[in-house]
Amino acid sequence: MKRFFKLSVVWMLMLGVVVGIGLPVHANESDSIDEKLGVPIVVYGDTLTDEQKSETRQLLEVSDPEMVDEYTVTAEDLVNYIDGNPNARMFSSAKITMEEEGQGLTVNIVTPENITEVTNEMYANALLTAGVENATVDVASPVKVSGHSALTGIYKAYDVEGIELDKERMELANEELGVATDLAEKEGMSQEKVSELLTEIKKAIADQNPASVEDIERIVQEQLEKMEITLSDEDRQMLINLFDKMRDLNIDFDQVKNQLNDIASKVQDQLNEIINDEGFWEKVGDFFNKFFELLSDFFNGLFAG
């Protein structure tokens, strides 16, 4: 019993040390209201129970509901914005904070363990296709879900703000998200590889300004070869069809390219900040020093007792 008690104490101490070296988290919403851009908008999935909604509110760091505008996204919204399934269950939720012109798009998945099919980059790619710019988007779910319904919630947030997004572009963005998740599942590619492929195709379209479906086909094939990716004929055609639809919608790919480059730059800056944070690595070193010291003391005490 004495040994068990000692072991419990050591593990509690170790947990305290581990928590101490955690990475910085996002700050809660500001105490002051931005009278130019408005307060953040939070859109909750309609299927959430009251308990799950409360948990989601905490995940999205909504400490004061008076400092945000809150809405619910329903299956009816899914039909309205992207002609989706009227019987769909909606769990994933999002907080959208409008940013100044030129700030670009930032996507944070707060619960990556529960958003199983969609990555930050997939959301960013789809949102840029839909026409969403200059915003910080946080996505969360208290249960494991694919993450697709959050996209509809983001569209609703823009709608209630009076910012009209083109429905064809919203539908195409949803299709893009479906293509991305299908490729990751069927072709066995990592989600990061799929996102990179879609990004590189968009950049090539911006550079080459294709005038026909044949041009799109050539660009897709070039990027597949460049990235050494082999797809089935069916999935290769799925990509061609997707980007040909984008070409028909006259999306400003130069602007999309700039936004994609900005997103890549932000990710690199965050990595550099972590790598160059001497305080962080000092905490990591302290953690392991304390860990081994505690471990040594524990075993010494164990055998001594």
C-alpha positions in Angstrom: 0.0 0.0 0.0 2.9 2.3 0.9 4.5 1.7 -2.5 1.3 2.3 -4.3 0.9 5.6 -2.5 4.4 6.6 -3.5 3.8 5.8 -7.1 0.6 7.8 -7.1 2.3 10.9 -5.7 5.1 10.6 -8.3 2.7 10.5 -11.1 0.7 13.5 -9.8 3.9 15.5 -9.6 4.9 14.4 -13.1 1.5 15.5 -14.4 2.1 18.9 -12.9 5.4 19.3 -14.6 4.0 18.2 -18.0 1.2 20.8 -17.7 3.8 23.4 -16.9 5.6 23.0 -20.3 2.4 23.3 -22.4 2.5 25.5 -25.5 0.8 28.9 -25.3 -2.9 28.9 -26.0 -5.1 31.5 -27.7 -6.2 34.3 -25.5 -9.9 34.7 -24.7 -12.0 37.2 -26.6 -11.1 40.8 -25.9 -13.0 42.7 -23.2 -13.6 45.5 -25.7 -15.9 45.4 -28.7 -14.4 46.2 -32.1 -16.9 48.7 -33.3 -15.6 48.5 -36.9 -15.4 44.7 -37.4 -17.9 43.6 -34.8 -17.7 40.9 -32.2 -16.8 37.3 -33.1 -19.6 35.1 -34.3 -20.0 31.6 -32.9 -22.1 29.0 -34.7 -23.0 25.8 -32.9 -24.0 22.5 -34.5 -27.7 22.0 -34.0 -27.3 18.4 -32.8 -25.3 19.3 -29.8 -26.9 18.7 -26.4 -27.0 21.5 -23.9 -24.0 19.9 -22.1 -22.0 19.5 -25.4 -22.8 23.1 -26.3 -21.5 24.3 -23.0 -18.3 22.2 -23.6 -18.0 23.6 -27.1 -18.4 27.2 -25.7 -15.4 26.5 -23.4 -13.4 24.9 -26.3 -13.9 28.0 -28.4 -13.0 30.2 -25.4 -16.3 32.0 -25.1 -16.1 33.1 -21.5 -18.7 35.8 -21.9 -21.6 35.1 -24.3 -22.3 38.9 -24.3 -19.0 39.4 -26.1 -20.0 37.3 -29.1 -22.9 36.8 -31.4 -24.2 33.2 -31.1 -26.2 31.2 -33.7 -27.1 27.6 -34.5 -26.4 25.8 -37.8 -29.1 23.3 -38.8 -29.6 20.7 -41.5 -31.9 23.3 -43.2 -28.9 25.6 -43.4 -27.0 22.7 -45.0 -29.7 22.5 -47.7 -29.8 26.3 -48.1 -26.1 27.0 -48.5 -24.8 23.9 -50.3 -27.8 21.7 -51.2 -26.8 19.2 -48.5 -28.6 16.4 -46.8 -31.7 17.7 -44.9 -31.3 14.8 -42.4 -27.7 15.5 -41.5 -26.5 15.7 -37.9 -24.6 18.8 -37.0 -21.9 18.7 -34.3 -18.8 20.6 -35.4 -19.0 24.3 -34.6 -17.0 27.4 -35.4 -16.0 30.9 -34.1 -15.3 33.5 -36.8 -13.4 36.7 -36.0 -13.4 39.2 -38.8 -10.0 40.8 -39.4 -8.7 43.9 -41.1 -8.2 43.9 -44.9 -4.9 42.3 -45.7 -4.7 40.2 -42.5 -5.5 37.1 -44.5 -7.2 33.8 -43.4 -6.2 31.8 -40.4 -7.8 28.5 -39.5 -7.3 26.8 -36.1 -8.8 23.3 -35.4 -9.1 23.5 -31.6 -10.0 19.8 -31.2 -7.9 18.0 -33.9 -8.6 14.7 -32.1 -12.3 15.1 -32.8 -12.2 16.5 -36.4 -11.2 13.3 -38.1 -11.3 14.0 -41.8 -10.5 17.7 -42.3 -7.3 19.6 -41.6 -6.6 23.3 -41.2 -5.3 23.4 -44.7 -8.3 21.7 -46.2 -10.6 24.2 -44.5 -8.5 27.1 -45.7 -8.4 25.8 -49.3 -12.2 25.4 -49.3 -12.9 28.7 -47.6 -10.8 30.6 -50.1 -12.7 28.9 -52.9 -15.9 30.0 -51.3 -14.6 33.6 -51.1 -13.8 33.8 -47.4 -10.9 36.1 -46.6 -9.4 38.2 -43.7 -10.8 36.2 -40.8 -9.6 33.9 -38.0 -11.7 30.7 -37.9 -11.6 28.4 -34.9 -13.3 25.0 -35.3 -14.2 22.6 -32.5 -16.3 19.5 -31.7 -16.9 17.7 -28.4 -17.3 14.4 -30.2 -15.5 12.7 -33.1 -16.9 14.0 -36.4 -15.7 14.4 -40.0 -15.8 18.2 -39.6 -17.9 19.0 -42.7 -20.7 20.8 -41.0 -18.4 23.5 -39.6 -18.1 24.8 -43.2 -21.8 25.4 -43.4 -21.7 27.2 -40.0 -19.0 29.5 -41.3 -21.2 30.3 -44.3 -24.1 31.1 -42.0 -21.9 33.4 -40.0 -21.1 35.5 -43.0 -24.8 35.5 -44.1 -26.0 36.9 -40.7 -23.3 39.5 -41.0 -24.7 40.6 -44.3 -21.7 39.4 -46.2 -23.0 37.6 -49.2 -21.0 34.6 -50.5 -21.8 33.2 -54.0 -23.8 30.0 -53.6 -22.1 28.3 -56.5 -18.7 29.0 -54.9 -20.0 27.7 -51.6 -21.2 24.5 -53.2 -17.9 24.1 -55.0 -16.0 24.6 -51.8 -18.0 21.9 -50.2 -17.3 19.6 -53.2 -13.6 20.5 -52.8 -13.6 19.4 -49.2 -15.3 16.2 -50.3 -12.7 15.5 -52.9 -9.9 16.2 -50.4 -11.2 13.8 -47.8 -12.0 11.2 -50.5 -8.5 11.3 -51.8 -7.0 10.9 -48.3 -9.2 7.9 -47.7 -9.3 6.1 -51.0 -5.7 6.8 -52.3 -4.0 6.4 -48.9 -2.4 9.8 -49.1 -1.8 11.8 -45.9 -4.2 14.7 -45.4 -1.2 17.1 -45.6 -0.2 15.6 -49.0 -3.7 16.1 -50.3 -3.8 19.7 -49.1 -0.4 20.3 -50.7 -1.6 18.9 -54.0 -4.7 21.1 -54.1 -2.7 24.1 -53.2 -0.1 23.5 -55.9 -2.8 23.0 -58.5 -4.4 26.4 -57.5 -1.0 28.1 -57.7 -0.3 26.6 -61.1 -3.8 27.8 -62.3 -3.0 31.3 -61.1 0.3 31.3 -63.0 -0.9 29.7 -66.2 -4.5 31.1 -66.5 -5.9 28.0 -68.3 -8.5 28.7 -71.0 -9.9 25.1 -71.5 -10.5 21.8 -69.7 -7.5 20.5 -71.6 -5.3 23.1 -70.0 -6.7 22.0 -66.6 -6.0 18.4 -67.4 -2.4 19.2 -68.3 -1.9 21.3 -65.1 -3.3 18.5 -62.9 -1.1 15.9 -64.5 2.0 18.1 -64.2 1.4 18.6 -60.5 0.8 14.9 -60.0 4.0 14.1 -61.7 5.9 16.8 -59.9 4.7 15.5 -56.5 5.2 11.9 -57.6 1.5 11.0 -56.9 -0.3 8.3 -58.8 -4.1 8.4 -58.8 -6.7 6.1 -60.4 -8.2 7.4 -63.6 -11.4 8.0 -61.7 -9.8 10.2 -59.0 -7.6 12.0 -61.5 -10.8 12.9 -63.5 -12.5 13.9 -60.2 -9.7 16.5 -59.7 -9.9 17.7 -63.3 -13.7 18.2 -63.0 -13.3 20.1 -59.8 -10.8 22.6 -61.1 -12.6 23.0 -64.4 -15.6 24.1 -62.4 -13.5 26.6 -60.6 -12.2 27.9 -64.0 -15.8 28.4 -65.1 -16.6 30.4 -62.0 -13.9 32.9 -62.9 -12.3 32.8 -59.4 -9.5 35.2 -59.0 -6.7 32.6 -58.6 -4.0 35.3 -58.2 -5.8 36.5 -55.1 -6.2 32.9 -53.9 -2.5 32.2 -54.5 -1.6 35.2 -52.4 -3.8 34.0 -49.6 -2.3 30.5 -49.8 1.2 31.9 -49.7 0.2 34.0 -46.7 -1.2 31.0 -44.9 2.0 29.0 -45.6 4.0 31.9 -44.3 2.0 32.1 -41.0 2.5 28.4 -40.4 6.2 28.7 -40.9 6.3 31.7 -38.6 4.6 29.7 -35.9 7.0 26.8 -36.3 10.0 29.2 -36.1 8.5 30.9 -33.0 8.3 27.5 -31.3 11.8 26.4 -32.4 13.4 29.7 -31.4 11.6 30.0 -28.1 14.5 29.5 -25.7 12.1 29.6 -22.8 10.1 26.7 -24.2 13.1 24.5 -24.7 14.4 25.4 -21.3 11.1 24.2 -19.9 11.4 21.0 -21.8 14.9 20.5 -20.4 13.7 21.2 -16.9 10.9 18.8 -17.3 13.1 15.9 -18.2 15.6 16.8 -15.5 12.8 16.8 -12.9 11.3 13.7 -14.5 14.5 11.6 -14.1 15.1 13.1 -10.6 11.6 12.1 -9.5 12.0 8.7 -11.1 15.3 8.1 -9.3 14.0 9.2 -6.0 10.9 7.0 -6.4 12.9 3.9 -7.1 15.4 4.6 -4.3 12.5 5.0 -1.9 10.7 2.0 -3.3 13.6 -0.3 -2.7 14.5 1.4 0.6 10.9 0.9 1.9 
